[in-house]
Amino acid sequence: MVLAWEEDIWEPCPYYWTVDLDECVIKQTVQAALKLPDPCDIRYSAKGKLNKFYTVTSGGNDLIARVTLPIIPTWKTLSEVATLQWVRDNTSLPVPTILAYQANRRNAIGFEWLAMTKMPGRGLDDKEASTWRRTRFAAKEEIVRQIAVFCAATFKHQLLGIGNLFPDSLSPQDDLVGVGTLRPVTRTVQDQQAGRSLSFSSSVSRSTIRVQRIVSEESLSEDPADNENVLMGRYDTSKDWLLARLAVAENKARRRLLAARKAAEDDDDYDETEVNDEDLDDNSALHNCDIQKHLRTLEIISKLRNLLDNFFPPTQAPGHPKPTMIYREDIYGTYWDDFKEYELTQLRKLFLGEMMRLEHGWVEIYEAEASKRKKDFDLAVACCDDGLEVKTIRCWRKDVEERNEDALGLRERMNADELY
C-alpha cells in the first residue's frame, strides 16, 4: 500500500503517503530519461496535497522532478501535461516546460513522475517569506493585469464541454511517455542578475488537445468509494456537471450516515427515535447530531437536484457541448488575511476594468444576473455537505423556491455571515 485515507472533517487532505521515497532512485530515473551529465545531484524542495517536489541539478542547471500519489492514476498526469501545453500554446502565461513524464507506476520510483523546467519566483501566499507584504502594490497591479490577459486569452479560445484537457493521441499504457533532452546552455551575467530561467529543449510530443473526463479534485471526493457509479465526463452542459457533483455528494453523505448509524447501534443506550437532545446522554446526543446532520445534507442535495432546471434550463440538443468559460474565484476569494482586504478590493476593480478593456464579452457574461444565480447554485453544490453552511443554504433555497426576488444571493449571505 502506498497511500491511505483518514477521515477528518477538519482536514482538507485525508490521504497521506505510507512509504518514503528514495531520492537516489528519483535522481537516477530522471537522469537516465533526460541523459543528464554527471555530476548530478538531487535535493528535496517541497510537497503539496498530492505531490513531492525535488530539485535536480546537472551541469549547473536546475530542473524540477515531481512525484505524485496515485490519485486518479494515469489520467491526472496526462491531463497536467496536456494542460501545460495548452496554456503555453494559447496564452502568454509563463509555465514550465515538461521535459519527461511517466503516467504509470511501472518504474523504479514506484510512482507516476514528471520532470520540468524550474520557474523563477515564489508564491504570493508564501507566508514564511511574507511575499504579499513585501511586494509593492504596483507589482501586484501588474500581476492582476497579467491574470486579466490570461483570462481574456482563454475566453478567445473557449473549449467545448466540461472536463480536463488531454492529448488527442492518448496512450495511458505507454511505459515512458515523452522523453525530453536537456540542452546545455551558458548563463550570461545579465541572465544571472535578472534571475531568468534556463532554457531546455524537449522532445515531448505535441498533439491536439481535447476535453475528456474530469480529474479535478474539487469536483470529486478524495475517497474513490464516493465516486462509484458516477459518470466522470466529459460533460456537455453545466447541468450534467452539477448532477455528477451532487451524485458524489450524495454517495459521501450516505456513506457517512451509514457509519454514524453503525456507531449508534454499537451504543446500547441510543434510540434514533429520540430526537430531543435534552433527553439523551452525551454519547447518544453526539450520535443523534451526526445522524441528523447527514440527513439534512441528503435533504439539501435532493432539493438542489429538483431546482436544477430553474437555474440551468435546457438550451441545446443533447450531444452538442457548449463552450466553456474558464473562470476561477481565486482573485475574489476570502482566504487571504484580513489586512489584505483593502488591497484586494482595489485589485478586483482593476481586474474587472482590464477585462472590460481586453474582452468585453467576458464581463457581460460575468456580470449577467443569470451568471450570478448560476454561481450561487454552484456554490450551494460545493458546500452542501459543509455543516457550517447548511443553515445558510437552506434559507437561500427556501427563498428561491418561494421566488423571493428581493432576497440576498447565497454568496452575499455567506459573506455577510463572515462579518459576524
N, C-alpha and C positions, 0 to 999 in steps of 0.2 A: 504494500500500500504506500502511495506517495503523497496523499493528501487526505484530510479528514474534515468533517463538518462539526461545528459546535453550535448548538442552539443558544443564542444570546440576543434578547430583544434590543440591547443597547449597543451591540457590536455590529457595525455595518459589513464586516468581512468575517463570516463564521467559519471559513475554511482556512486551513493552515498546512504548512509543509510538515511532513513527518520524516524527511530524510535530509541530511546535509549534503550540499553539492560539493563536488570535488573540483576546485579551481584549476588544478593541473590538467584534468581531463577537458574542461571547458577550453582552456588555452590551446591544448593540443588539437582539439576538434576544429576550432576557428582557424588556427594557424595552418592546418592541413588544407582546409577548404579554400582559404584565400592565398595559400602559398606564401605566407609571411616569412621574411628572412629572420634569422637569429641575429642578435638576442631578441627574444620575445617574452614579455612579462605580462602578468595579469594582476589586477587588484580589485577588490570589492568596492562598488561605488554607492549603490542604494538599492532599496526594494520598495515595491508598491503592493497593492492588494493581491496581485496575481504573479508578479514578476520580480526577478532579482537581476540587477544590472552590474556589469563588470567592465572596467576599462582595460583594454588590451593595447599594449604599446610595442611597436616593432619599428626599428629604423628611425626612431624619434617621432613617429606618427601615432596618434591615438585613434582608436575606434571603440565602439560600444558593443558588447556582447550581452544579449538579453536571453534569459532562460525563464520559461513560463510554466505555471501549473497546468495540468490537463483539464482545464475548464472549457467545455465545448471544444474538444480536441480537434486538431487539423483545421477546422473551419475558422477558428479565431485567428490563427496565424496567417492563413491565406487571405483573410479579409483585411488584416492590418497592412500586409504588403501591398495589396491592391489599392487600398485607401490612400496610402502614402504616394503611390504612383499617380492616382487620380488628382490629388491635391497639387503635386508637382507639375502635372501636365496642364492643369486648368486654372491655377491661381498663382499669385506671386508670394504666397505664404512660404517662408523658409522651413523646409522639413528635411530630415535626414535621408540619405540615400541608402537603400537596402543593398548590402554587398553580397550576402548569402543568407539562406534560411533553410530550415528543415521542419516541415509541418507534420512530423510524426515523432514517436519516441524510439524509433529503431536506430539508435546511435549510442555512442559510448557515454554521453551525458545522461541519457535515460529520459530526456525531456525534449519538447519542442524548443528550438532556439533560433535566433537570428542575429546577424551582425550588421551594424550600420555605422555610418559616419557619425562623428561626435559633433554636436551642435554647441556653439559657444553660448554663454549666458546662464541665467538662473531663473527660477520661477518667481513670479511676483508675490506668491503666497508663501515664500520661504521665510518662516517666522524667525528661525535661528539667525539668518543673515539680515533680518529686518529689511528685506528688499523693498517692500512697499513704502516704508517711511524714508528710506534713503534715496528713493527715486524722485527726481524733480517732477513737478506737476506737468511741465511742458513735455517731458518724456512720456508721461502717462497719456497725455493727449495724443501724441504721435502713435502710441501703441493702439489706442482706440481707432484712430484713422486707418491704421493697417488692418484692424479687425473689420472695419466697415468695408474696405476694399475687398477683403476676402469674402464677406457675406454677399457683396454685390456680384463677385465673380461666380459664386455658387448659384446665385439666382439666375444668372445668364446661362448656366449650364445645368439646369434642373434635370433631375433623373426621373425615371418612371417607376412608380411603386415605392413601397416602404420595406426596407431591409438593409442588409450590409452589402458592401461592394466586393466583388470577386472577379478574378481574371476569367475571361470568356473561355479560355482553354484551361479549364480546371482539372488538375491532376493530383488529388489528395494522396494517392498511393505512392507517388514518387519518393524514393529514398532520400534524395538530396535535390531540392528544387532551387534553381537559380544560384549557381556558384559564381561569385564575383572575384575580381582580382584587384589587388592593391597596387596602384602605380606610385613609385617613389616620387616625391616632389621636394622641391627646395623652398624653404620658407625664407622670404625676404625680410629685411629689417622692418619694412612697412607692415608686412603681414603680422609679424610678432607684436609690434606696437598696437596694431588695430585689433589684435585678437581674432583674426579671421580664421575660419575653419579650413582645414586642409582639404584638398580635392582628391577624390578617389575615382577610379574608373570601375564600372561594374558591368558584368555580363549577365546580370539578372534579366531575364527575357521580358520584353514589353508586350502587352496584349490588350485587346479590347476589354473594357471594364463594364460589367453589368450588375444590376441589383438582383440578389438572390435572398436566401433565407436570413433571418435575423440572428445575430450572435451577440447583440448588445446586452451587457449585464443589466442595464437599467430596465430593460423590457422583460427580463426573465428572472426567475428565482435562482438563488445560488444553489439550492438543493434540486438535483435533477428530478427527484420524485414529484416536485410541483409542476414540472413541465410535461409530464406524461399526458398523452392523448391531446396535446395542444399543437396545432399547426404552426410551424415556425416561419411561414412566409415563403416567398415574397408575398406581401400584402398589397392588393391593388388599391385599396382605399383606407382612409383613416379609420373608418368604422370596422373594417376587418382587423386592423392592428389593435384597436382598443378591445374588441371582443376577445382576441387572443390574450391580452394582458389581464382582462377580467377573469378568463378561464384559469390562468396561472394563479391569480389572487384567490380564486375560489378553492383551487386544489390546496393551496397553502393553508387557508382558513379551516378547511375540512380536516386536514391532517392535524392541525393544532387543536381543533375541537375534539378530535378522537383521542389525542394524547391527554387533554385535560379531563375528559370523561373517564379515561382509564385510570388516571391518578386519583380521581374522586372515588372510583369503585374500590380502589385499594384502601380507602379511608372508610372504615366501618361506620363512622358516625355521620357520614354525609348523605343527604337526601336532596336530590336535584329538584324535587317538587317544592322545597322550601326556598323561596326567593327573597325573603326578608333577611338581610344580613344581621339584623339585630337579634334574631333568634338562633344564629349559628355561632359555633365556636370559631376561633381564629383560623384553623386549618380549613374548616368547611366554608367559611366566608371567602377564603382565598380561592378555593375550588370554584365556588359559585361565581366569583368575579371573573375568573378566567373563562369559564363556560359562557357566561353572558356576553363577554367581550367578543368572543369568536362568533356567537350567534348574531350579534349586532353587525359585525363585519359582513357576514353572509347576507344579511338583510340589505345592507347598503349595496353590495355587489348586484343583487337581484334588481334593486330599484334602478341602479345606474344602467344596467343592461336594458331595462324597459324604456329608459329615456334616450337611448342612443339615436333613434330616428328623429327625435326632437332637435338634437344638436347637429347630426350628420345625415340629412335626408339624402336618399339616392339621387345622384345627379348624372349617372352614366351607366352604360350597359355593362353587365358582368364581363370580366376578362379583358377590360380595357383600363389599364392602370393610369392613374392620374399623376401629373408632375408632382415632385416632392420638393417643398420649400424647406431648405435646411435652416434651422434656427435654434440657437441654444439660449437658455435663460441665464447663462453664467454671468453676463455683464449686468444683469438685473437681480442677481442673487442676493441673499441676505447672510451668506456665510462669512463675509468679511467682518472684522471687528467694528464696533460702533463708531470708533474715532475716524473711520474712513467714510462714513456715510455722506458727509458734505461733498467730498471729492467725487464719490461715486455718482451723486446726483448730478453734478456738473458734467461728468463723463457720459452719463446716459443721454443728456441733452445733446452733447457733442456727437455721440454715436448716431442718434436719430437725424441730426442735421446733416451729417456726412452721408447717411443712407438716402436722404431726400435728394442730395446733390448727385449721388452716384447712380441710384436706382429707385426712382420714384415709385415704380410698381411694387417694390418690396414694402415700402412704407404704407402704401394703400392697403395691402393685404394685412400687414401687421396691426394697423390701427382700426381696421374694419370691426364693427360691432360683432359680426358673426365670428371673427377670429378670436375676439376676447372670450366669447361664450365657449368656443371650442377649446381654448386654452384652459378655461375653468374646468371643463369636463375632463380634459387630460390630467389636470392636477388632482381631481377627485379620484380618478382611477389610480394614480400614483400613490395616493395617501389613504386609500380606502381601508387598509389594514393597519393604519397608524392609530393606536389607541388615543393619542393626544389630540388627533384631529377629527375623530369620529363625530363628536357633537357638532362641530362647525359644519362638516359635510352634510349631516342630516338636516340641519336648519337651512342650509343653502338648497338642498334637494327639495325640501318642502316648499320653499318659495318658488322654485322652478315649476313644480307640479301645479301650484296654485296660480301660476302666471303672474306673479307679483313683479311688475316691471320696475318698480322703484327700489327693489331690494338690492343690496350690495352683491357684487360678484364674489366668488369663492376666494380668489387671491386677495381681494380687498379685505375680506373678513379675516383671513389668516394674518395679513399684515397688521390689521388693527389689533388682533389678539396679542401680537408680539410686543405691542406698546404698553401692555398692562401686565 
